[in-house]
Amino acid sequence: MKWLKDVTDDLYDPTYTDMLRVAFTSKFGRGRLEDLVALLSGRNFDTREYEEAIAQRSFTRLSEGIEAFINRTHFDRLTMIIRSAGFLTSGMIRSQNAVNFAFILYLRGRDEGLPAYQLERLVRRWYVMSILTQRYSGNPETVFDVDIRQISGQGLVAYTESVVENALPATYWSGMLPQLMDTSSSTSPYFIAYQAAQAYSGDKGFLSKDITVRDLLLNRGDRHHVFPRKHLQDDHGLGRGRYNQIANFVIAQSEINIAIGATPPSQYFVQLVEQVSGGKKRYGGIDDLDELRRNLAENCVPSEMLNGAPLEYEHFLAERRRLMASKIKAWFGTLS
């Protein structure tokens, strides 16, 4: 795998263990690495005896799995599929095991001869489902083992479609997801999924006329507080857990972030209305009211913020979580 050292894209940077896990699970239909040790020793799981023929077959199959793993075409196709869903940088990959299992699905699908378009769709949807539900965050080996055995028994397409449908029912998007987004963790899988949805959709950065969220994510754009941190600290006495809510974050150009500073929304949203009515351009280059409304919609900022009396902060958070969840739902639907 010498070619990997020359790859500047670190979207997926596997360890030796990751390679063994993917190669073993994809070829043997088992998820526990302790089973690999037993098989390489020649263990017959039925008789509980050790046989040289089993050891030889196991080494051959493992070699095939490793060859498939280190094949650059396979590796590049996997990262292309994940990136095509909006996950652009390594900072947006928070679960290595979710990527590992996505690779397992890809390799199994190739072995089964699935058409490329169907395999790409399957891998994308499974990967997004697994990060939204944090499927592999607890005891990944156990879940790997269950998933791969069910795939072997039910078939790759039938099992994955069934799991996705049951893990993400209609009530997930409207009820559970907005509640899960009540968090101040910027590495939350829900905030990362939201950013991926924006990148995938080609949304503009908050108050940007031309710069997209995709551009900003690739060039270290700022996370900006819609209700500025200092304003919430000084005027409302809120702590980190409240002012750093992910529903208070938007992806913005640094110059827009700096221009807003600690200005409360009750002031800078009035100035935005003035800006699109022929006034001074204080925040970005948007000079049309319809364009401003589109920008707020793309960034899931409630349009009521333009009414002159911005929403009370907790009300704003609740409404924005709902809008963000709707965007994630719509994005997931387009991955079908």
C-alpha positions as CSV (number, residue, x, y, z in Angstrom):
1,M,0.0,0.0,0.0
2,K,2.9,2.3,-0.7
3,W,0.7,4.6,-2.8
4,L,-1.1,5.7,0.3
5,K,1.9,7.8,1.5
6,D,1.5,10.0,-1.5
7,V,-2.2,10.6,-1.1
8,T,-2.8,14.1,0.3
9,D,-6.5,13.4,0.9
10,D,-6.8,12.0,4.5
11,L,-10.6,11.5,4.5
12,Y,-10.0,7.8,5.4
13,D,-6.7,7.1,7.1
14,P,-6.9,3.5,8.1
15,T,-4.8,1.7,10.8
16,Y,-3.4,-1.8,10.5
17,T,-6.3,-3.0,12.7
18,D,-8.8,-1.3,10.4
19,M,-7.3,-3.2,7.4
20,L,-7.6,-6.5,9.3
21,R,-11.2,-5.7,10.4
22,V,-12.4,-4.8,6.9
23,A,-10.5,-7.7,5.1
24,F,-11.7,-10.3,7.6
25,T,-15.3,-9.2,8.0
26,S,-15.8,-8.8,4.2
27,K,-14.4,-12.2,3.3
28,F,-15.3,-14.4,6.3
29,G,-18.7,-13.0,7.2
30,R,-17.7,-12.6,10.8
31,G,-17.2,-9.5,12.9
32,R,-15.0,-10.5,15.8
33,L,-11.2,-10.4,15.3
34,E,-10.7,-13.2,17.9
35,D,-12.5,-15.5,15.4
36,L,-9.8,-14.5,12.8
37,V,-7.0,-15.7,15.2
38,A,-8.9,-19.0,15.7
39,L,-9.4,-19.5,12.0
40,L,-5.8,-18.8,11.2
41,S,-4.9,-21.4,13.8
42,G,-7.2,-23.9,12.0
43,R,-10.1,-24.1,14.4
44,N,-13.1,-26.0,13.3
45,F,-16.0,-24.2,15.1
46,D,-18.2,-27.2,14.8
47,T,-15.9,-29.9,16.2
48,R,-13.7,-27.5,18.2
49,E,-10.6,-29.1,16.8
50,Y,-7.8,-27.6,14.8
51,E,-7.2,-28.6,11.2
52,E,-4.4,-27.6,8.9
53,A,-6.7,-27.4,5.9
54,I,-8.8,-24.8,7.7
55,A,-5.7,-22.8,8.5
56,Q,-4.5,-22.8,4.9
57,R,-8.0,-21.8,3.6
58,S,-8.2,-19.0,6.1
59,F,-4.8,-17.6,5.2
60,T,-5.8,-17.6,1.5
61,R,-9.1,-15.9,2.2
62,L,-7.5,-13.3,4.4
63,S,-4.9,-12.6,1.7
64,E,-7.7,-12.0,-0.8
65,G,-9.4,-9.7,1.6
66,I,-6.2,-7.7,2.2
67,E,-5.6,-7.5,-1.5
68,A,-9.1,-6.1,-2.0
69,F,-8.6,-3.6,0.9
70,I,-5.3,-2.2,-0.5
71,N,-6.5,-2.0,-4.1
72,R,-6.2,1.7,-4.8
73,T,-9.3,1.7,-7.1
74,H,-11.4,0.3,-4.3
75,F,-10.0,2.7,-1.8
76,D,-10.6,5.7,-4.1
77,R,-14.1,4.6,-4.9
78,L,-15.0,4.4,-1.2
79,T,-13.7,7.9,-0.4
80,M,-15.4,9.2,-3.5
81,I,-18.8,7.8,-2.4
82,I,-18.4,9.3,1.1
83,R,-17.3,12.6,-0.2
84,S,-20.2,12.7,-2.7
85,A,-22.6,12.7,0.2
86,G,-21.0,16.0,1.5
87,F,-18.3,14.7,3.9
88,L,-15.5,16.7,2.5
89,T,-12.7,16.6,5.1
90,S,-11.2,14.3,7.7
91,G,-12.6,16.6,10.4
92,M,-16.1,15.5,9.3
93,I,-15.2,11.8,9.9
94,R,-15.9,11.1,13.5
95,S,-16.4,7.4,13.4
96,Q,-13.7,5.3,11.8
97,N,-15.7,2.2,12.3
98,A,-18.6,3.7,10.3
99,V,-16.2,4.1,7.4
100,N,-14.8,0.6,8.0
101,F,-18.2,-0.9,7.7
102,A,-19.0,1.2,4.7
103,F,-15.9,-0.3,3.0
104,I,-17.1,-3.8,4.0
105,L,-20.4,-3.1,2.3
106,Y,-18.6,-1.8,-0.8
107,L,-16.4,-4.9,-1.1
108,R,-19.3,-7.3,-0.5
109,G,-21.4,-5.5,-3.1
110,R,-18.6,-5.7,-5.6
111,D,-18.2,-9.4,-4.9
112,E,-22.0,-9.8,-5.5
113,G,-21.8,-7.9,-8.7
114,L,-24.2,-5.0,-7.7
115,P,-24.4,-2.3,-10.4
116,A,-22.2,0.7,-9.5
117,Y,-25.1,3.1,-9.1
118,Q,-26.9,0.8,-6.7
119,L,-23.8,0.1,-4.7
120,E,-23.0,3.7,-4.3
121,R,-26.5,4.5,-3.1
122,L,-26.4,1.6,-0.6
123,V,-23.1,2.6,0.9
124,R,-24.0,6.3,1.1
125,R,-27.3,5.7,2.8
126,W,-25.9,3.1,5.2
127,Y,-23.0,5.4,6.2
128,V,-25.3,8.3,6.9
129,M,-27.7,6.1,8.9
130,S,-24.8,4.7,10.9
131,I,-23.5,8.1,11.9
132,L,-26.9,9.6,12.7
133,T,-27.7,6.6,14.9
134,Q,-24.1,6.2,16.2
135,R,-24.5,2.5,15.3
136,Y,-20.8,1.6,15.8
137,S,-20.1,3.8,18.8
138,G,-20.6,1.3,21.6
139,N,-19.4,-2.2,21.0
140,P,-18.5,-2.2,17.3
141,E,-17.3,-5.7,17.1
142,T,-20.6,-7.1,18.3
143,V,-22.6,-4.9,15.9
144,F,-20.2,-5.7,13.0
145,D,-20.8,-9.4,13.7
146,V,-24.6,-9.1,13.8
147,D,-24.7,-7.0,10.7
148,I,-22.4,-9.1,8.5
149,R,-24.2,-12.4,9.6
150,Q,-27.6,-10.9,8.8
151,I,-26.2,-9.7,5.4
152,S,-25.0,-13.2,4.7
153,G,-28.4,-14.7,5.7
154,Q,-30.8,-12.1,4.2
155,G,-28.8,-10.6,1.4
156,L,-27.0,-7.3,1.2
157,V,-29.7,-5.2,-0.4
158,A,-32.6,-6.6,1.6
159,Y,-30.9,-6.3,5.0
160,T,-29.5,-2.8,4.5
161,E,-32.7,-1.4,3.2
162,S,-34.7,-2.9,6.1
163,V,-32.3,-1.6,8.7
164,V,-32.2,1.9,7.3
165,E,-36.0,2.1,7.1
166,N,-36.4,0.9,10.7
167,A,-33.6,3.0,12.1
168,L,-34.8,6.3,10.5
169,P,-38.7,6.2,10.5
170,A,-40.7,9.4,9.9
171,T,-40.9,10.1,13.6
172,Y,-37.1,10.2,13.8
173,W,-36.9,13.3,11.7
174,S,-39.7,15.2,13.2
175,G,-39.4,14.1,16.9
176,M,-36.2,12.4,17.9
177,L,-33.6,14.3,15.7
178,P,-34.5,17.8,16.9
179,Q,-34.2,16.6,20.5
180,L,-30.9,15.0,19.8
181,M,-29.7,18.3,18.4
182,D,-30.1,19.9,21.8
183,T,-26.3,19.7,22.4
184,S,-23.3,22.0,22.5
185,S,-20.9,19.5,21.0
186,S,-19.5,20.9,17.7
187,T,-18.3,17.3,16.9
188,S,-21.9,16.0,17.3
189,P,-22.8,13.7,14.4
190,Y,-26.0,15.7,13.9
191,F,-24.1,19.0,13.3
192,I,-21.6,17.2,11.0
193,A,-24.5,15.7,9.1
194,Y,-26.0,19.1,8.8
195,Q,-22.8,20.5,7.4
196,A,-22.6,17.6,4.9
197,A,-26.2,18.4,3.9
198,Q,-25.3,22.0,3.2
199,A,-22.1,21.1,1.3
200,Y,-24.1,18.6,-0.8
201,S,-26.8,21.1,-1.5
202,G,-24.5,23.8,-2.6
203,D,-25.7,26.2,0.1
204,K,-24.1,29.6,0.5
205,G,-22.3,30.5,3.7
206,F,-24.3,32.6,6.2
207,L,-24.8,36.0,4.7
208,S,-22.4,35.2,1.8
209,K,-23.3,36.3,-1.7
210,D,-21.0,33.9,-3.6
211,I,-19.0,31.8,-1.1
212,T,-20.5,28.4,-0.5
213,V,-20.5,26.3,2.6
214,R,-18.5,23.7,0.6
215,D,-15.8,26.4,0.0
216,L,-15.7,27.4,3.6
217,L,-15.5,23.8,4.9
218,L,-12.6,23.1,2.6
219,N,-10.8,26.4,3.6
220,R,-11.5,26.4,7.3
221,G,-14.4,28.8,7.5
222,D,-15.7,30.1,10.8
223,R,-18.4,28.7,13.0
224,H,-20.4,31.8,13.8
225,H,-22.8,32.3,16.7
226,V,-26.1,33.7,15.3
227,F,-26.7,35.0,18.8
228,P,-23.1,36.2,19.6
229,R,-21.4,34.5,22.5
230,K,-20.5,37.7,24.3
231,H,-24.0,39.0,24.0
232,L,-25.4,35.8,25.5
233,Q,-22.8,35.8,28.3
234,D,-23.0,39.5,29.2
235,D,-26.6,40.3,28.6
236,H,-28.2,37.0,29.5
237,G,-25.7,35.3,31.8
238,L,-25.6,32.1,29.8
239,G,-22.8,29.6,30.1
240,R,-20.9,27.6,27.5
241,G,-23.5,24.8,27.3
242,R,-26.2,27.2,26.2
243,Y,-24.4,29.7,24.0
244,N,-22.5,27.0,22.2
245,Q,-25.6,25.1,21.2
246,I,-25.1,23.6,17.7
247,A,-28.4,25.3,16.7
248,N,-26.7,28.6,17.4
249,F,-23.9,27.8,14.9
250,V,-23.7,28.8,11.2
251,I,-20.8,28.4,8.8
252,A,-19.6,31.8,7.8
253,Q,-16.8,33.8,6.3
254,S,-14.4,35.1,8.9
255,E,-14.9,38.7,7.7
256,I,-18.7,38.4,8.3
257,N,-18.1,36.8,11.6
258,I,-15.7,39.6,12.6
259,A,-18.1,42.3,11.3
260,I,-21.0,41.0,13.5
261,G,-18.8,40.6,16.5
262,A,-20.8,40.9,19.7
263,T,-23.7,42.8,18.0
264,P,-27.0,41.4,19.2
265,P,-29.3,40.0,16.6
266,S,-32.0,42.6,17.5
267,Q,-29.5,45.1,16.0
268,Y,-27.7,43.4,13.2
269,F,-30.8,41.9,11.6
270,V,-32.3,45.4,11.4
271,Q,-29.1,46.5,9.8
272,L,-29.4,43.6,7.3
273,V,-32.9,44.8,6.3
274,E,-31.5,48.3,5.8
275,Q,-28.6,46.8,3.8
276,V,-30.9,45.1,1.3
277,S,-33.0,48.3,1.1
278,G,-30.1,50.3,-0.3
279,G,-28.3,51.0,2.9
280,K,-24.6,50.4,3.8
281,K,-23.2,46.9,3.2
282,R,-22.1,46.0,6.7
283,Y,-22.4,42.2,6.5
284,G,-21.4,40.6,3.3
285,G,-22.5,41.6,-0.2
286,I,-26.2,40.6,-0.3
287,D,-28.2,43.6,-1.4
288,D,-31.6,42.0,-2.3
289,L,-34.3,41.0,0.2
290,D,-35.3,37.9,-1.7
291,E,-31.6,36.8,-1.9
292,L,-31.3,37.4,1.9
293,R,-34.4,35.3,2.6
294,R,-33.0,32.5,0.4
295,N,-29.7,32.7,2.3
296,L,-31.4,32.5,5.7
297,A,-33.5,29.5,4.4
298,E,-30.4,27.7,3.2
299,N,-28.8,28.3,6.6
300,C,-32.0,27.3,8.5
301,V,-32.2,30.6,10.2
302,P,-35.9,31.5,10.9
303,S,-37.2,34.2,8.6
304,E,-38.9,35.8,11.6
305,M,-35.5,37.2,12.5
306,L,-36.1,39.9,9.9
307,N,-39.3,41.1,11.5
308,G,-37.5,43.7,13.7
309,A,-38.0,41.8,17.0
310,P,-35.9,38.7,16.7
311,L,-37.0,35.5,18.4
312,E,-36.3,34.9,22.0
313,Y,-33.1,32.8,22.2
314,E,-34.6,29.5,23.4
315,H,-37.5,29.8,20.9
316,F,-34.9,30.5,18.2
317,L,-33.0,27.3,19.1
318,A,-36.1,25.2,19.0
319,E,-37.2,26.5,15.6
320,R,-33.7,26.2,14.1
321,R,-33.4,22.6,15.3
322,R,-36.6,21.8,13.5
323,L,-35.4,23.5,10.3
324,M,-31.9,21.8,10.5
325,A,-33.6,18.4,11.0
326,S,-35.8,19.1,8.0
327,K,-32.7,19.9,5.9
328,I,-31.0,16.7,7.0
329,K,-34.1,14.7,6.2
330,A,-34.3,16.2,2.7
331,W,-30.6,15.6,2.1
332,F,-31.0,12.0,3.1
333,G,-33.9,11.6,0.8
334,T,-31.7,12.8,-2.2
335,L,-29.2,10.1,-1.4
336,S,-31.7,7.5,-2.4
